[in-house]
């Protein structure tokens, strides 16, 4: 009897697994960089090191609905870099079974966090936590964390580091949502003080008008 119950339970687990919705996530890269956008979201507390790198855009009619971040944990006396990258997850309408990711240039250190998603809607504005320049002999980390606001109103905060303070919120994408990203990245310093990700800006795209 016990063995029969075991078989029944196993079949239930297997059938449940087969019924689960599959999610496909594909890296977009620069394939959709020709997409038209209306405006750019920026903040005023980014740091000074590095250069702006290439943009990456969600495909047409796709918008960012979630994100993950690459974070290096506390190095306890070693060279800290904190936030190294931001990855946006793009979806079309309310269909989250087929997703694209975009991230622009990212740093070398840390691990990617599990994605965080708006319960509904899209990402529309952001706020960054930045440690200011620490001087000639200090350890610069620059960007430490990021928050996004969803069109459905929730605020999502990444699992970043705690150095520095949050600045002001960016403007908001009013007629659509965030659809692209560009990062300001300090290249690897080969044993000197690395700050990695210093600033970020996001593109706003409009939703197609209903006919």
Secondary structure in CASP SS format (residue, H / E / C, confidence):
PFRMAT SS
TARGET T0000
AUTHOR 0000-0000-0000
METHOD secondary structure of the structure
MODEL  1
X C 1.00
X H 1.00
X H 1.00
X H 1.00
X H 1.00
X H 1.00
X H 1.00
X H 1.00
X H 1.00
X H 1.00
X H 1.00
X H 1.00
X H 1.00
X H 1.00
X H 1.00
X H 1.00
X H 1.00
X H 1.00
X H 1.00
X C 1.00
X C 1.00
X C 1.00
X C 1.00
X E 1.00
X E 1.00
X E 1.00
X E 1.00
X C 1.00
X C 1.00
X C 1.00
X C 1.00
X C 1.00
X C 1.00
X C 1.00
X C 1.00
X C 1.00
X C 1.00
X C 1.00
X E 1.00
X E 1.00
X E 1.00
X C 1.00
X C 1.00
X C 1.00
X C 1.00
X C 1.00
X C 1.00
X C 1.00
X C 1.00
X C 1.00
X E 1.00
X E 1.00
X C 1.00
X C 1.00
X C 1.00
X E 1.00
X E 1.00
X C 1.00
X C 1.00
X C 1.00
X C 1.00
X E 1.00
X E 1.00
X E 1.00
X E 1.00
X E 1.00
X E 1.00
X E 1.00
X E 1.00
X E 1.00
X E 1.00
X C 1.00
X C 1.00
X C 1.00
X C 1.00
X C 1.00
X C 1.00
X C 1.00
X C 1.00
X C 1.00
X C 1.00
X C 1.00
X E 1.00
X E 1.00
X E 1.00
X E 1.00
X E 1.00
X E 1.00
X E 1.00
X E 1.00
X E 1.00
X E 1.00
X C 1.00
X C 1.00
X E 1.00
X E 1.00
X E 1.00
X E 1.00
X E 1.00
X E 1.00
X E 1.00
X E 1.00
X C 1.00
X C 1.00
X C 1.00
X C 1.00
X C 1.00
X C 1.00
X C 1.00
X C 1.00
X E 1.00
X E 1.00
X C 1.00
X C 1.00
X C 1.00
X E 1.00
X E 1.00
X C 1.00
X C 1.00
X C 1.00
X C 1.00
X C 1.00
X E 1.00
X E 1.00
X E 1.00
X E 1.00
X E 1.00
X E 1.00
X E 1.00
X E 1.00
X C 1.00
X C 1.00
X C 1.00
X C 1.00
X C 1.00
X C 1.00
X C 1.00
X C 1.00
X C 1.00
X C 1.00
X C 1.00
X C 1.00
X E 1.00
X E 1.00
X E 1.00
X E 1.00
X E 1.00
X E 1.00
X E 1.00
X E 1.00
X C 1.00
X C 1.00
X C 1.00
X C 1.00
X E 1.00
X E 1.00
X E 1.00
X C 1.00
X C 1.00
X C 1.00
X C 1.00
X C 1.00
X C 1.00
X C 1.00
X E 1.00
X E 1.00
X C 1.00
X C 1.00
X C 1.00
X C 1.00
X C 1.00
X C 1.00
X C 1.00
X C 1.00
X C 1.00
X E 1.00
X E 1.00
X E 1.00
X E 1.00
X E 1.00
X E 1.00
X E 1.00
X E 1.00
X E 1.00
X E 1.00
X C 1.00
X C 1.00
X C 1.00
X C 1.00
X C 1.00
X C 1.00
X C 1.00
X C 1.00
X C 1.00
X C 1.00
X C 1.00
X E 1.00
X E 1.00
X E 1.00
X E 1.00
X E 1.00
X E 1.00
X E 1.00
X E 1.00
X E 1.00
X E 1.00
X C 1.00
X C 1.00
X C 1.00
X C 1.00
X C 1.00
END
